Structures are given as structure tokens and as C-alpha cells.
Amino acid sequence: MACMPSKKPAPCRRRDRFGENVAAMRVGAGITQEQIAEKTGLSTRYWQSLEAGEYFPPLATLARIKSTLKCSWEDIFKECG
């Protein structure tokens, strides 16, 4: 499981948009936060923090998210730039 930093980073629009993207894809797939967390090997709290734009996951976690949601990199990073 991914470890969460002890201190939240400053707000970032790119992280917010990433969180919005993965949340929308998860909901569209009909998967709960608990289910996606289990499928990706993350804690539910960490998944919630990703959707809230609090953290940005490392590449290995991004790859697991992409695989689980069966989406493209473009879907994950849509309008993040």
C-alpha cells in the first residue's frame, strides 16, 4: 500500500483535475472507492485523498489505476496541463 505523507501539500489545480478525472471514471465504471482501492492495492483513505486532489501518486500506482479503470493516459490526465 502507498504511504501517505504526514503533511498535505499546497493546493494544486493539476492534482485537483487528476482527482476529478479518476473519480469520474470510477463512478462511470460503477465502482465504489472501497472496491477501486482494493483492486489497486491502495487504502480507501489514500484513494479518497487522490480523488480530493490532495496527493499525486507515483508512476507504479498510476499504472495500476490505468489498468484497473481500463482507460488511457489521456483519460487520466485530461485537462491537467
C-alpha positions in Angstrom: 0.0 0.0 0.0 1.1 3.5 -0.7 2.2 5.6 2.3 0.5 9.0 2.7 2.8 11.9 3.6 2.3 13.3 7.1 1.7 16.8 5.8 -0.7 17.8 3.0 0.9 19.7 0.1 -0.3 23.1 -1.0 -3.4 23.1 -3.3 -2.6 22.4 -7.0 -5.1 22.6 -9.9 -3.4 19.8 -11.7 -3.8 17.4 -8.8 -7.4 18.6 -8.4 -8.1 17.8 -12.1 -6.4 14.5 -11.9 -8.7 13.6 -8.9 -11.8 14.7 -10.8 -10.8 12.6 -13.8 -10.2 9.4 -11.8 -13.3 9.9 -9.7 -15.5 10.4 -12.8 -14.0 7.3 -14.5 -14.5 5.3 -11.3 -18.1 6.4 -11.0 -18.7 5.7 -14.7 -17.4 2.2 -14.2 -19.8 1.7 -11.3 -17.1 1.0 -8.8 -17.0 2.3 -5.2 -14.0 3.9 -3.6 -13.5 0.8 -1.5 -13.6 -1.5 -4.5 -11.1 0.5 -6.5 -8.8 0.8 -3.5 -8.8 -2.9 -3.1 -8.3 -3.6 -6.8 -5.4 -1.2 -7.0 -3.8 -2.3 -3.7 -4.3 1.1 -2.0 -6.1 2.1 1.2 -9.5 3.6 0.8 -8.3 6.7 2.6 -5.4 7.1 0.1 -7.8 6.7 -2.8 -10.1 9.3 -1.3 -7.1 11.7 -1.0 -6.3 11.1 -4.7 -9.8 12.0 -5.7 -9.7 15.0 -3.5 -6.6 16.3 -5.2 -4.5 16.1 -2.0 -1.8 13.8 -3.4 -0.4 12.7 -6.8 0.5 9.0 -7.0 3.9 7.6 -8.1 4.1 6.1 -11.6 3.7 2.5 -10.5 0.4 3.4 -8.8 -0.7 5.4 -11.9 -0.1 2.3 -14.0 -2.3 0.2 -11.6 -5.0 2.8 -11.7 -4.9 2.9 -15.5 -5.1 -0.9 -15.8 -7.9 -1.2 -13.2 -10.0 1.6 -14.9 -9.2 0.3 -18.4 -8.5 3.8 -19.6 -5.9 5.7 -21.5 -3.2 8.1 -20.2 -5.1 10.8 -22.0 -8.3 10.0 -19.9 -6.3 10.2 -16.7 -4.6 13.4 -17.5 -7.4 15.2 -19.4 -7.1 18.9 -18.9 -4.4 18.6 -16.3 -1.9 20.7 -18.3 
